[in-house]
Amino acid sequence: MRTPFKMNTDLAIQKIESIGGSKTVMVRFEIINLFDNPNWLGPNTSFGQSSFGWITEVGGFPRLLQVLVRVGW
């Protein structure tokens, strides 16, 4: 049996600034699964159950946000 199409959109924005000499600060903002699309698992393959062939579960993960600050010298 085939599973439904899976779609995941990620976004990352990064900025690097010099803070004097060779020192830098990097700020990075990441969003994983930007549009919070559900990724459905495959259909139930347990023959004889009332939910046979139905898609009833969501896999993957919800929208995740993270911020990274990095100082280099």
N, C-alpha and C positions, 0 to 999 in steps of 0.2 A: 504494500500500500504506500502511496505517496503522502508526504507531509505537506502542509501548506507552505507557501512562499514566506521566507523569513526576510525581514527588512530591519536594518539598524542604521541610524544616522548619528555620527559623532561630530563634535565640533571642538576645535582647540584654538585658543587665541594666546599669543605670546608676545611679550615686550621685553627688550633688553636695554638697560640704561647704564651708562658709565657714571660712576660716582667718584671719579678722581683717579688719575694715574691709570694703572691697569686693572683697577677694581671695577666689577660690574655687578648689577643686580638683575636677575631675570624673574619675571612674574609670568606664570602660565596658568590659564584657566581652562579646564576641560569639562565638557558635558558629554557623557556617554548615553546613547539612546535619547537623543535630543527631543524627538517627538513622542516619546513614551509609547512606542508601538508594541503591542503584545506579540510575542512569538509563540504561536500555538504549537503544541506537541502533536505527534501523529495520532491518527484515530485509534480507538480501542480495538484491539485484535483478539480479544477473548471471546471466541465463538460460544454462543449459548447465553450470553448475558444480554440484558435489555439495552445496554449502551453500546453494543457491537457496532463498529463503524462510525461512531460519534466522536467528535473532537471536544473533549471536556476539560483539558488542562493547559495551562500556560507555562512555558519554559522561559529560560533566559533570565533577565534581571530588569528591574525598573530603571527609571532615569537616575543616573549617578552624576554628582558634581564633585569636582575636586580642584583645589588651588595649590600651586607649587610656587614657593619663593626660594630662589637660589642665589647665594652670594659667592662670587668668584674673585680670587686675588692672585 
